[in-house]
């Protein structure tokens, strides 16, 4: 498709497929996107993406830089409305719901959020302020139960005793775990982790994978969506995958069908060998 055709297509797509108040998410869905497009100027960031996440599923989102992953998860986190198409999140429809009431049900950990944390913020405040959806404690009041929950979450993610440490003084791995603890603070139904393994060394990555594996086995845990560049970061018990390229879905569905040598090679435009060991861990490398 030429650039002029692409722009024309995006312009035509700006008409909503269904008005938000007329859109009904699929029953039992945690997330339901129907023909979602995002356009910024002449750039089409997402191109008619349809995606359905059900309760009990554990999703991976993969794709190269610029594929549209961050845009996709910002829509899924109710931080961004589509140019066209419809989005249902936890039974509510974007455009027909107060997103400030919806967002506490969605746990989000991302690099963008980390950049918004004030330099002097303590780890306890980083976690507990999620209850108000802010970064940077000011005049809010928190119950003893809130502070106790924050402490339990820090302990669960391996950074007990760090409450009074400044966020900026932590290692990269410790920051990632603190952000996940924050994402869990409101006891969300949907948990979105945007590249939590980025910048981690081998030990940090394996610690993260082990923690996410344990989280995914908890029947009371939120439905997780994990965004990553690397198949080695995929926990072995994640069930589904979505691959993006240039804002379009390459494949989506059960992980063994959606994440293959063919689909991964197409997404990254590089011939790849992909294997999975007996423990369920993936490996990928370029063909020689």
C-alpha positions as CSV (number, residue, x, y, z in Angstrom):
1,X,0.0,0.0,0.0
2,X,1.4,3.4,-0.9
3,X,1.7,6.2,1.6
4,X,-1.2,8.1,0.1
5,X,-3.4,5.0,0.2
6,X,-2.4,4.4,3.8
7,X,-3.4,8.0,4.7
8,X,-6.7,7.7,2.8
9,X,-7.4,4.4,4.5
10,X,-6.7,5.9,8.0
11,X,-8.9,8.9,7.3
12,X,-11.8,6.8,6.2
13,X,-11.3,4.6,9.3
14,X,-11.9,7.6,11.6
15,X,-15.6,7.0,11.5
16,X,-16.5,4.7,14.5
17,X,-17.5,1.2,13.5
18,X,-20.1,1.3,16.3
19,X,-21.0,4.2,18.6
20,X,-19.5,3.4,22.1
21,X,-22.9,3.3,23.7
22,X,-24.0,0.6,21.1
23,X,-20.9,-1.6,21.5
24,X,-21.2,-4.7,23.7
25,X,-18.0,-6.4,24.7
26,X,-17.9,-10.2,24.3
27,X,-19.2,-12.0,27.3
28,X,-16.5,-13.1,29.8
29,X,-13.9,-10.8,28.2
30,X,-11.3,-8.9,30.2
31,X,-10.3,-6.9,27.1
32,X,-12.1,-6.7,23.8
33,X,-10.8,-4.6,20.9
34,X,-12.7,-4.4,17.7
35,X,-11.1,-2.9,14.6
36,X,-9.1,-0.4,16.7
37,X,-7.0,2.2,14.8
38,X,-4.9,5.0,16.1
39,X,-3.8,7.8,13.9
40,X,-1.4,10.7,14.7
41,X,-1.1,13.2,11.9
42,X,-0.2,11.0,8.9
43,X,1.1,8.1,11.0
44,X,-1.1,5.1,11.5
45,X,0.1,3.7,14.8
46,X,-2.5,0.9,15.0
47,X,-4.4,-0.5,12.0
48,X,-7.7,-2.1,12.7
49,X,-6.5,-4.3,15.5
50,X,-9.0,-6.8,16.9
51,X,-8.0,-8.6,20.1
52,X,-10.0,-10.6,22.7
53,X,-8.6,-11.5,26.1
54,X,-10.6,-13.8,28.4
55,X,-10.4,-14.5,32.1
56,X,-7.9,-17.2,32.8
57,X,-5.7,-16.4,29.8
58,X,-2.1,-15.0,30.2
59,X,-0.9,-13.0,27.2
60,X,2.4,-12.0,25.7
61,X,2.6,-9.0,23.3
62,X,5.7,-9.0,21.1
63,X,7.0,-7.1,18.1
64,X,10.0,-5.0,17.0
65,X,10.5,-1.3,17.9
66,X,7.8,0.8,16.4
67,X,5.4,-2.0,16.0
68,X,2.7,-0.3,18.1
69,X,3.1,-2.2,21.3
70,X,3.1,0.8,23.7
71,X,0.2,2.4,21.8
72,X,-1.7,-0.9,22.1
73,X,-1.2,-1.2,25.8
74,X,-2.0,2.4,26.5
75,X,-5.4,1.7,24.9
76,X,-5.7,-1.5,26.9
77,X,-4.9,0.5,30.1
78,X,-7.6,3.1,29.3
79,X,-4.9,5.8,28.9
80,X,-5.6,6.4,25.2
81,X,-8.8,6.4,23.1
82,X,-8.9,4.9,19.6
83,X,-9.3,7.1,16.5
84,X,-11.7,4.5,15.3
85,X,-13.0,1.2,16.5
86,X,-14.3,0.1,19.9
87,X,-12.7,-1.1,23.1
88,X,-14.3,-2.9,26.0
89,X,-12.3,-3.3,29.3
90,X,-13.6,-5.3,32.2
91,X,-17.2,-5.0,30.8
92,X,-17.0,-1.2,30.3
93,X,-16.6,0.6,27.0
94,X,-14.2,3.4,26.3
95,X,-16.1,6.5,25.4
96,X,-19.0,5.5,27.6
97,X,-17.3,5.2,31.0
98,X,-15.5,7.5,33.4
99,X,-11.9,6.2,32.8
100,X,-10.9,7.6,36.3
101,X,-13.3,5.1,37.8
102,X,-12.0,2.3,35.5
103,X,-8.3,2.8,35.9
104,X,-7.9,1.5,39.5
105,X,-9.0,-1.9,38.2
106,X,-6.1,-1.9,35.7
107,X,-2.6,-2.3,37.1
108,X,0.1,-0.8,34.9
109,X,3.9,-0.9,35.0
110,X,5.8,0.9,32.3
111,X,8.9,2.9,31.5
112,X,6.8,6.0,31.0
113,X,5.4,5.7,34.5
114,X,8.9,5.3,35.9
115,X,10.0,8.5,34.3
116,X,7.1,10.3,36.0
117,X,8.2,9.3,39.5
118,X,9.6,12.4,41.5
119,X,13.3,12.1,42.3
120,X,12.8,12.1,46.0
121,X,9.9,9.6,46.1
122,X,10.2,6.8,48.6
123,X,9.4,3.2,47.6
124,X,6.5,3.0,50.1
125,X,5.0,6.2,48.6
126,X,5.5,5.0,45.1
127,X,3.4,1.9,45.8
128,X,0.8,3.4,48.1
129,X,0.0,6.4,45.8
130,X,-1.4,4.0,43.2
131,X,-4.6,4.0,45.4
132,X,-5.2,7.6,44.1
133,X,-3.7,7.0,40.7
134,X,-0.9,9.6,41.2
135,X,2.9,9.6,41.3
136,X,4.3,11.8,44.0
137,X,2.7,11.8,47.5
138,X,1.4,15.2,48.5
139,X,-1.6,15.7,50.9
140,X,-3.4,12.4,50.4
141,X,-4.3,10.4,53.5
142,X,-3.8,6.7,53.6
143,X,-5.2,4.1,56.1
144,X,-2.9,1.8,58.0
145,X,-4.4,-1.0,55.8
146,X,-3.0,0.8,52.7
147,X,0.5,1.0,54.2
148,X,0.4,-2.6,55.3
149,X,-0.7,-3.8,51.9
150,X,2.2,-1.8,50.3
151,X,4.6,-3.5,52.7
152,X,3.2,-6.9,51.8
153,X,3.5,-6.3,48.1
154,X,7.1,-5.1,48.5
155,X,7.9,-8.3,50.4
156,X,6.2,-10.4,47.7
157,X,8.3,-8.9,45.0
158,X,11.6,-9.3,46.9
159,X,12.2,-5.8,48.1
160,X,11.0,-6.0,51.7
161,X,12.8,-3.4,53.9
162,X,13.1,-0.9,51.1
163,X,10.2,1.3,52.1
164,X,12.3,4.4,52.9
165,X,14.7,4.0,50.0
166,X,14.4,6.6,47.2
167,X,13.2,5.2,44.0
168,X,16.1,6.7,42.1
169,X,18.7,4.9,44.3
170,X,17.4,1.4,43.3
171,X,19.0,-0.9,40.8
172,X,17.1,-1.4,37.5
173,X,15.8,-4.8,38.7
174,X,14.6,-3.3,42.0
175,X,12.9,-0.5,40.2
176,X,11.0,-3.0,38.0
177,X,9.9,-5.0,41.0
178,X,8.8,-1.8,42.8
179,X,6.7,-0.7,39.8
180,X,5.0,-4.1,39.7
181,X,4.2,-3.9,43.4
182,X,2.6,-0.5,42.7
183,X,0.6,-2.0,39.8
184,X,-0.8,-4.6,42.2
185,X,-1.7,-2.0,44.9
186,X,-5.3,-1.6,43.9
187,X,-5.9,-5.3,43.6
188,X,-6.6,-4.9,39.9
189,X,-8.4,-7.3,37.6
190,X,-6.1,-6.6,34.7
191,X,-2.3,-6.3,35.0
192,X,-0.3,-4.8,32.2
193,X,3.5,-5.0,32.3
194,X,5.3,-3.0,29.6
195,X,8.8,-4.5,29.1
196,X,9.5,-5.2,32.7
197,X,12.6,-7.1,31.7
198,X,14.2,-4.2,29.8
199,X,17.7,-3.4,31.1
200,X,17.9,-6.4,33.4
201,X,20.9,-8.6,33.6
202,X,20.6,-12.4,33.4
203,X,20.0,-12.8,37.1
204,X,17.4,-10.0,37.2
205,X,15.6,-11.5,34.2
206,X,15.4,-14.9,35.6
207,X,14.2,-13.6,39.0
208,X,11.5,-11.7,37.1
209,X,10.4,-14.7,35.0
210,X,10.2,-16.8,38.2
211,X,8.1,-14.2,39.9
212,X,5.7,-13.8,37.0
213,X,5.4,-17.6,36.7
214,X,4.4,-17.8,40.3
215,X,1.9,-14.9,39.9
216,X,0.3,-16.6,36.9
217,X,-0.4,-19.7,38.9
218,X,-2.4,-17.8,41.5
219,X,-6.1,-18.2,40.7
220,X,-6.8,-14.9,42.5
221,X,-4.2,-13.0,40.5
222,X,-5.3,-10.4,37.8
223,X,-5.2,-11.3,34.1
224,X,-1.7,-10.5,33.0
225,X,-0.5,-9.0,29.7
226,X,3.3,-8.9,29.3
227,X,5.0,-6.8,26.7
228,X,8.4,-8.0,25.7
229,X,11.0,-8.0,22.9
230,X,12.5,-11.3,23.8
231,X,11.1,-14.8,23.8
232,X,13.5,-15.7,26.6
233,X,11.5,-13.5,28.9
234,X,8.3,-15.4,28.4
235,X,7.2,-17.3,31.6
236,X,6.5,-20.9,30.8
237,X,2.9,-20.9,31.9
238,X,1.7,-18.0,29.7
239,X,-1.0,-19.2,27.4
240,X,-1.5,-16.8,24.5
241,X,0.5,-14.4,22.3
242,X,-0.1,-11.4,20.1
243,X,2.5,-10.4,17.5
244,X,2.5,-6.9,16.0
245,X,4.3,-5.4,13.0
246,X,3.7,-1.8,11.7
247,X,0.6,-1.5,13.8
248,X,-1.0,-4.7,12.4
249,X,-1.6,-8.0,14.0
250,X,0.6,-10.7,12.6
251,X,-0.8,-13.5,14.8
252,X,-2.9,-13.8,17.9
253,X,-4.1,-16.8,19.9
254,X,-2.8,-19.8,21.8
255,X,0.9,-19.4,22.2
256,X,2.0,-22.5,20.4
257,X,0.1,-21.5,17.3
258,X,0.7,-17.7,17.4
259,X,4.4,-17.8,18.3
260,X,6.2,-19.9,15.7
261,X,9.2,-19.6,13.5
262,X,7.1,-18.3,10.7
263,X,5.1,-15.7,12.7
264,X,8.1,-14.5,14.6
265,X,10.3,-14.3,11.5
266,X,7.5,-12.3,9.8
267,X,7.1,-9.9,12.7
268,X,10.8,-9.1,13.0
269,X,11.6,-9.6,9.2
270,X,14.4,-11.8,10.0
271,X,14.6,-15.6,9.4
272,X,14.6,-17.1,12.9
273,X,14.9,-20.5,14.5
274,X,12.5,-20.8,17.5
275,X,12.5,-23.6,20.0
276,X,10.8,-24.5,23.3
277,X,12.5,-26.7,25.9
278,X,10.9,-29.2,28.2
279,X,10.4,-26.5,30.9
280,X,8.3,-24.4,28.5
281,X,11.0,-21.7,27.9
282,X,11.5,-20.2,24.4
283,X,14.7,-19.5,22.6
284,X,15.1,-17.7,19.3
285,X,18.2,-17.0,17.1
286,X,18.9,-15.9,13.5
287,X,19.3,-18.6,10.9
288,X,22.7,-18.9,9.4
